[in-house]
């Protein structure tokens, strides 16, 4: 009986350690979405929330894009999060770790209701860009994965502000904590970001069918690393292993090659 008790305690300690380790390794995810320009992002948000126990949700930000240039739709994110709240207890039966609706509501924000670079510069801060800066500034060694389902001008404004208000060293530290994946260039702020922040880990899928994907972490886009994608789908990719690009995901499997 004593040996069984000791074994049980060891198993309990090991299980607790693994659970803590798993929580610490959760990726931090920040979503930018032009939700309501068409149904796809609403569908992606439902799917995202179904799996949101797998990551720490840092932000759900409604943005513009080339398809929706003068409005944002945070109301739609709130509507979907409200529906998530109705089924959260059922989700918890199967897996722990689903965030509360109150927490998710607290990280729903908006960018400015303007297109691309028109929403970037002096006096162009938004609740969305402020939240992104706060997320990156947290005392957390994990990077922030910014998944861009529409236009990235909220990210552009955050980077613009950090460059304008902090030292080069602080800017470098800020940029080093970002991991960006965009579903196409859906406004003109994406190319601006890649041109101005050449050390940023940034993957951009230029079209929805077949694409070469530029990552600018090691230098300018014209001399960066290329990823090619096969079997893309509409849903933005979420890699199970953050930083790994050679595994299957919703937008296909990535293979690394170097541009000459």
N, C-alpha and C positions, 0 to 999 in steps of 0.2 A: 504493500500500500504506500509506504514511504517513497519507494522508487517511482511509483506511478505519479505521485504528487510532484516529485522533483521533475519528472519528464514533462508533466503538464505545465509546470511553471516555466520550464525552458522553452517549450513550444509557444506559450503565451508571450514570453519576452521576445522570441524570434519573430512572431507574427506582428507584435507591436513595432518592432524595429523596421520590419519590411514595410508596414503601413506608413510609418513616418518617412522612410526613404522614398516611397512612392509619391507621397504628397510633396516632398521637397523637389522631386524631379518633374512635377507637372509643368508643362510649358505655360508661359504667360501669354495670353492671346488678346489682341486688340483688333476689333473689326471695324472697318470703314465700308459702308454700304449705301449705294444709291437706290435703296429699297423703294418700291412702288413705281419705278420707271416701267417695269414689266414684272410678271409673277416670279421670275427665277430667284431673286434675292429673298423674297418671302419664303420660298421653299427651302432655300439654303439656310435661312435663319431657323426654321423648324428643325432641320436636320442638325444644325450646330447645337441647338439647345438639347436635343436628344442625347448628345454625347458630351455635354458640358461638364460632366463630372471628371472628364479626362484632362481638363486643363483649368487654369485659373483665368477667369474672364476679367480682363482689365478695363474693357470698354466696348460699348456697342454704339457706334456713332453714325448717324444718318448724314449722308453727303449728297453732293450733286455729281453730275457726270455729263458727258456729251449728249447722253440720252435724256437727261433731266437737269437742265441748266440753271433754273431759277427757283428751285424749291427743294426742300428736304422733307423727309417723312418719318421723323422719330415716333410719331403717333402709331405708325404701323409696327415698329419694333415693340412698343409698349403693349399693343394689342396681342402680339404673338407671345410675349413674356407672360401676359395675363393668362393666356391659354395654357402655357407651360405650367403655371401655378396650379391649374386644375388637375394635372396629371402627375405632379412632382412626387406625391406620396406613392403612386404606383411605380414610378421609376426607382424610388429608394428601396422598394422591395427587392429589386434585382441587383442594384449596385449602390454603394454609399457615395457621398461626396457631391451630390447635386446642390448647387447654391440656392439660397432662398430667393423668392421673387423680390423681396424688398431689396436685397443686395443687387440683383440684376437691374431693377428699376433705378437704383442709385448710379449706375454706370451707363445709362442711356443718355446720350447727349447729341448735339447737332453741330455741324459745321455751318459756315455762312451760306445762305441761299444764293450763291453766285458761282459762275462757271470758272473752273481752272485757276489761272494766275490772277484773275480779277479778285480772288479771295485770299491773296497772299501779299504780305507787306505790312507797312506801318499802319496800325489801327485795325488790322484784320484778324485779331485774335477771336476765337470762338470758344464756347464751352467744350467743344470737341478737341480743339488743339490744346487747350489748357489741361484737359484730362489726360491727353497723351503725354504731355510734358511731365505731369505729376506721376504717371505710371512709370515712366523711364527713370525718374529721379528717386524712386523708392529705394530704400536700403535693401536691395535684393540682387544677388549676383546673377540670377537667371536673366537671359535676354527677353525682350518683349517682341513677340512675333506679331507684326502688323499685317493682317490679311485685308487686301484692298479689293473689294468686289465692285467698286465704281470708280470715281475719280479720287486721286490721292491728295487733293489740295489741303486737307486738314493736316496730313503729315508734312506737306511742304511748308505750311505756316508754322508748325512747331519747329521745324529745322531752321526756317528763316529767323524766328525769334531767338532761338538759342545762339545762332551765329551772330546776331546783332547785339546780344546782351551779355554774352559770356566770353571768356578767354578762349584762344585757340585750343588750349589743353582741355578745357571743360567741354568744348564742342566735340573734340575727338572722343572723349569719354562717353558723351551722350550718344554719338553716332555708333560707337562700338557696341552699345547695348541693344541696337535695333536689328531686327531680321524682317525684311519686307518681301511679301509675295503679292503681286498684282495680277488680276485677271484682265489682261490687255492694258494698253494706255488709253484710258477713257476720258482724259482731258490733257491739256498741255502742261500740267504741273509735273507729270511723271518724268518726261524728258528733262525738265528743269532740275528736278531733284538729282537725277543721274549725272547731269553735267556739272552740278555744283558740289555734290557730295560723293566724290569718286571712291571713297573708302567704305561707303555704305553697302552692307549686304542687301542686295536688291535684285529680285528675280521678277522679270516682266515678260508676260506671255503676249506677244504682239497681236495674235489673232486667236480665234476660237476653234480653228480646224487643225492646222498644222503649224508648228512654230519653232523658232529658235529662241532660246531664252537667255537674256544677258544678265550676268551677275557681276556687279561692279566692285565687289569687296576688295579686290587686289589691284584696282586701277581703273582708269577711264573705260567707259563702255566699249570704246573702239578697240581696246586691247584687253578686254576682260575675258572671263571664262564663259563658255557657252554650254547651256544644257539643251538637249533636244527632248521633245516630248512626243509620246505615241499614245493613241487612244484617249484623247482628252474628253472630258465631260463638262457639263455646265457648272457643276458644283465646285467652288474653290477648294484647292487641295489643303488637307490637314495631314501633315506627316506624323506618323505614330512616334518616330524617333526624331526629335528636333535636330536639325542640322544635317540629317541624312537625306540625300537627294536621289539615291539609287534604289528606292523601294516604291512599291505601287501606292498610288494615292488616287483621289477622286478625279484628278485631271491627268492621270496616266503615270508612267514610269519614266524617271529622269536618268539620263546618261551624260556623264561629264566628258567634255572634249575642250581643247584649248584653241581659241581663234588665232590664226596665224597673221 
